[in-house]
Amino acid sequence: MDFAFTPEQEALRNEVREFIAEHVTDQILAEIEESGIRNRGPKTREMYRQIGDKGWIGISWPEEYGGQSGSRIDQYIVEEEFARVGITVGGAGSGAPAILAAGTEEQKKYFLPGLIRGEIAFALGFSEPQAGADLAGLQCRAVRDGDEFVINGQKMFTTAAHYGTHIYLMARTDPDAPRHRGISIFLVPMETQGITVRPLWTIQNDPVAPPRTTYGDRRTNEVFFEDVRVPASCMLGEENTGWYVGAMGLNLDRVGASRYLISVQRDEDIVNWVKENDLSGVSPAQDPAVRDRLAELWVEAQVCRLMTMRSMSLVERGGSFTYEGSAEKVWAPEHGVRTTETIAQILGPYAQLLHGSEDAVEEGIFAHNLLGAFQSGINHGSTQVMRDQVARRGLGMPRG
């Protein structure tokens, strides 16, 4: 296996870096800090328009749906460079992989170009008050009424619900079926009558987490559905197969630079900081214990990278992609937690100083990362559930 990028791919990386140096200004970063990366202000929208003009959004998506039919590796390079400065470019978290795999032609032609242009954004309507990590226990109901479904229930921790145009909703369509069956997925416009969004402010809201904080969203939401009527054409995939469509979509959605960097950018940040700074006149870079631990974590981070590259290679070649995303979802978040804990030990009391504190290290990003680190083991499926999937799909072990 050749682990290096081709000259053409390195040229693309350099082009992206030059664009970032010219266009990702302090004004844009300030606007993002104020409004959030997904809730785009005017300067941010113009920047995304310029990125779109370059053809860098949806590189690997089919041309007939607005993409470039290009390489997943090219998409990875673009995502990685932008993610390092706190800009999200690409399909991670968009719902696009599941729509490409299970959507009707009409759904693909409507949603995919809109996602590329930034005109459509999905909130993920999975978790419920009594069914978070145990997603199969969801109770939100969708009852067929002729050519429509009537939806009633509640979702929790729906982070993008206050600005998303649609919700990628998992609901129970057959309450008498076994837990993992009788579930369907609907692509529901957020403006549909009967949907109510109520904010849930996070620990990162006061003080506001600095840009590039891992899981630094100021707000998530609870969403209520009261006699919400949607046409049957909103269903993604076949009725009562939503569990499998959702699992496939999440598995594919974990492949890419932004997911990889969520877990390893902490390593890069602390190594760069340690090389150039000290604490009370003492340089952590000269401490053998610190050097040894950071080297160990750096090796783990490279494992994260190789697992991501393996998954992208499988998808690129059309190979069987079953447990690999789940394996990444175990290794990378747990590595991120270990790194965050190590950083707290290196910084000592300074690791507790949040954004706005006079002596905060790197604007408090390490302290805010510590607040959000353990969330990564639950988001998009808990590591316990992922281990079960690796055991069954990867190792062929029996259920239970």
N, C-alpha and C positions, 0 to 999 in steps of 0.2 A: 504494500500500500504506500502511495506517495502522500505524505502529510503536508506537503507544501502547496501553496496556491500557484496557479499558472501566471505567467507574465500579464495576460489580459486581466485576470482577476486582481492582481496587485495594482494595475493601472486604474481599474475601477475604484479600488480602495483609495488611491491617491486623489482621484477626481472627487470622491465624496468628501474627503478631508479638506480639500480646497474649498468646496462649496460651504462646508460647515464653518471654516475660518472666515469666510466672507459674509455669510448670510445669517448664521446663528449669533445674533448680536446680544449685547447686554439688555437691550430693550425687550427683545423677544423672551429672553430668560426671565426677566422681571415680570412680563405679562403672564408667562406660564406659571411662575410662582404665585401670582395673584389669583389666576382663574383656574389653574390646573391644566395639564397637558391635553386632556380629552375635551375640555370645555374651552374651545379655541377663541382667543381674542382676535382683533383685526390683523395685527402684525403676524400672529401665528398662522392665521388662515392664508395670508399672502405667501408666507414661507412654504406652507404645504402645497400651495398652487405651483410654486416654482419647483418643488421636489417632484410633483406630478408631471410637470412639463419635461423633466429629465427622464421620465419613464422608470423611476425608481420605486414606485409604489405598485405592488402586485407584479413584480418581475416574473415570478414563477407561475402566475395564474394564466389561464388560456387567453389567447388574443381575442377570441370571439366574445369574451366577457369583460374586455377592457384591460387585460393584462398584457404581458410581453411574451408569454410562452417560453420564458427563459429558464435559467438554471436556479435550483434551490440554493446553490452555493453563492451565486451572485446576490440573491436576495439576502442571504445570511450576512454577507459582507456589508451591504448597505444598512441592514438593521443594526449590526454591531457598532458601526461607526456612529450612527445617530444616537443609539442607546447610551453610548458613553458620555454624551452631553445632555442626557435626559430627554431626548426626543424619540417618540415612538413612531417608527415607520415600518409597515409590514402588516401581516395578517394575524399576528398573535392576539388571541382574545376576541377576534372579530366574528367568529362563527362561520367564516368562509370555508374552512376545510370540510365541515359537515354538510354545508349547502352544496359544495362541489361534488361530494360523494353521494348524497342522498336526495338532493333537491330535484324538483321538476325543472324542465327547460325554462318554463316561465319564471320560476323562482331564481334560477341562475342569472337569467338575463336582466332581471329587475335588481336583485340584491348585490351581485358582485361588482358591476360598474359603479353603483352607488357607494359601496364600501371603499373602492379605490379612489373615488373622487372626494371622499370624506363627507358625503351627503347623508350617509346612513351609518349609524353606530348602534351596536347591540348592547343591552344590559343582559346579564346572565341570570335568568330566573330559575334557579335550582333550589337553593337552601330554603328551609322553612323553620319556624320556631321549634318544632319538635323533630325536624329531620334535616340535620346539617351534614355531618360526616356520614350519617346513615341515610343517604339520599333515597334508598328504596322505600323508606317509610313515609314519603311525601303524601299529603292528603289533598292538595289543591285539585279540584275536580273540573273536568271538561265533559259536559253531557251533550251528545248529539241531539239537535233539533232540526230535522230536515237537512238542508244544505249548510247549516250553521252548527257551531258548538257554543255552549253557554258555560262560561268559566266562573267559578267561585273559589275563593281561598286567599292565602297570604304567602308572600315570599319575604325572606329576611336577607340582610347583608347584600342587597342588590346595588352594587356600588355605582353603576352608571345610570341608574334609573332616572335621575333628575336631569340628565342631558341627552340620554340615548333616544334615538328615533323609534327603536323597536326593542322588544324584549324577546329573548330566546328562551321560551317558557316550557318547562317540563310539567305536565299535568297528568293526573290519573284519569284514563278514559274507560277502564274496566275495573271497578272496585272488587269484583269477585275473583279476578285472576291472581295468581301468585305474585308476590311482592315485586319481583323484577320484570314482570310482564304487566300488561294492561296500562302501560304508561306511553304517552305520546308527546311529541314536541311540536310547539306552535311558534310561528314567527309573527308576533302580534305588534301592530303599531301602538306606541305609547299614548297616542292621542285618542285611542278608542274609549268611548264612553264607559264609565264604570271603574276605571283604573285610578287609584289614589296612591300618590307617593308621599311618604313621610320621612324626614331626615333622621338619621342616627349619626351623631357627631362622634368622631373617633378620638382616641388618645393623641393622635397626631395633629389635632386641630388647634390646641392652645398649649404651647405656642405652635405656630404653623411649621410643619417639617420643611427643611430646605430642599431645593431641587435635587433630584437623583436619589432621594431617600427610598430605600426598599420598603414597599408597602407604606408609603407616606400619605395616602389619601386622607384628606381632612374629613370626608363625609362618606358614609354609606347610607343605605335606605331600607325601609320596609315598604312593601308594595301590597296593596289590597285590591282584590278583584271581586266586584259585586255585580253579578248578572252581566258579565262582559260577553258580548256577542261578536264572534268572528266567523268569517266564511270558512268552510272546510278546506279551501285552497290554502289557508294559512298553515296547514299541517306539513311538517317536514318529514318525509319518509312515510311509510305505511302506518296505519293506525295500530296502536298497541306495541310498536317496536321502538318506542322512544328511548328506552334504556340503552339499547344497543347502538342506536344512532348517536345518542349523547356520549356514550363511552368512546365510540370511534372518533367523534369530533374532538373530545377532550384529549385523546391520545395523540391525534395529529396536531392539535393546537399547541402541544407542549414542545414541538420541534421548532427550533429557531434560536436566533441570537439573543432576543430579548429575554426569553426564559432562562437561557444559560447565564446571561449576565446578572440576572436577579440574584443568583447564588454566588457568583465569583467576583463581582466588581468590588465587593468589600475587601477581598484579598489584594487586589491591585491598589485600592485606595490606601490601605494601611501600610503596604510595602513602600509606596511612594512617600507617604507621610514620615515613616520611620527613617528613611534615608536622608531626609532634609530637615528634621526637627528634633528637639529634645524636650524633656520635661524637667523643669527646675534645674537646668544645667547638666542633666544626665541624658546621654544619648541612648535610646533603646537599641539602636543599631549595633552598639558595642557590647550588648548583653548576649552572651552565648545561648542562654535559654530562650530569649526572644528570637534570635536568628534561627535556632533549630526548629522552634514551633512554627515560625512563618514559612520556613522551607517545607515542612511537612504539609502545611495547609496549601501551599502553592502546588505541590504534587497532586493533592486531592482535587484542586481546581482544574488541573490539566485533564484529570479523569473526567470531570464534568464536560469539558470541551470535547474530548474524544467520544463520549457517549452521544453528545449532540451531533457530531459529525457522522457517526455511525448511523443514527436515525435518519439524517438527511440523505445519506447515501442510499439507504434502503428505499426511502420514498422516491428518490430520483430515479432509481433503477426499476421501480415498480415491483419491488420485492415484498415479501410478507412482513407486515408491520403490526405486531400483536402486543408484545409485552415491553418493547424497548422504551416507549414513552413512560410507562409505569416505573421502569427501573430508574430512569432519569429522575422521576418525581420522588423517588426514595433517596437517591444518593445526593442530589444537588441541594434540596432544602436542608437536609440534616448536616451537610457540609457547611451551608450558610450559617446555621445556628452555631456550629463549633467555631467558625471564624469570628462571629460576633462576640461570643463569650471570650475568646482569646484577646480580641481587641479591648474589651472591657478590663481584662486583667492587665494588659500592657499600659493602658491609660490611667488605671486606678480611678481616683475620684473624678478626674476630668471626663470620664466616660459617662457621667451623669449630667453634664451640663448641656442643656438643650439650646435650640436655636434662639438667639437673642441674648444669651448669657454672655457677660463680658469676656470671660476666659474660655468660652466654648472652643473646642478643637474642630477645625474645618467647619465652622458655622453650626456645629452640633450634629453633623450628619451621623457620626458614629453613635451618639446617644439615641438619636431617633431610630437608627437601624436596630438598636437593641430593643426598643419598644415594639418593633414590627417583626422581629426575626422569627418568633415561634409561630406566627401566623402562616408562614410559608409551608409548614408541615400539615396544614389543614386545607388551604386554598386549592381549588381544582382537584380535590380528592385527598383524603388523609394518607399519610405514609403507611398506616396500618392496612388500609384498603388496597393501596398500591402493591404492598408486599404480597397480599393474597392473590392479586392478579398476576404478578410475576411467578408465584408458585404454581398457579393453575395453568396459565397460558404459556409460560416459558419453560417450566420444569415438568409439566404434565401431571401434577399432583392432584389428588381428588379433592372435591369440595368438602369442607368441614373436617 
